[in-house]
Amino acid sequence: MEDRIDYFERMLADNPDNPTGLLALANEYGKAGRHEDEAVVLERYVVTYERERTVRQHTSQIRFTAPLTEGALEVESV
């Protein structure tokens, strides 16, 4: 597990704002029980990619309903 942590730490040393690297490193920290480090990296991700919060807010305004009897997915914009 430490090899993966080292890998992602080196990846971020080369490109500190790499979103994949940030999320992967946070995931590896979580698996290793390094929850404080995980929280720090996730906070860094949120601060760096705050604009994604706008996307999440927008998509949360869309309701998805899947009637069990019909088996169809209906997307309804709010």
Secondary structure, DSSP 8 states (H G I E B T S, - for coil): -HHHHHHHHHHHHH-TT-HHHHHHHHHHHHHTT-HHHHHHHHHHHHHHTTHHHHHHHHHHTEEEE--TTT---EEEE-
